[in-house]
């Protein structure tokens, strides 16, 4: 299972969403965040830029678990 975080109104995130739409995978979760939520995610030092992917499911608040790896998409 993997989770993809996309930033709202971002060109790179839009291109990633089109790519995910063309080649769907049922094990992929997609989370679209706005600027306020992105600021909270940027507090995590593993997040450098959007879009990014984690290898686990997120917490109930949408945050990144400590055990997961953050990879650029």
Secondary structure, DSSP 8 states (H G I E B T S, - for coil): -EEEEEETT-HHHHHHHHHHHHS--TTEEEEEE-HHHHHHHHTSTT--SSSEEESS---TTS---TTS-EEE-
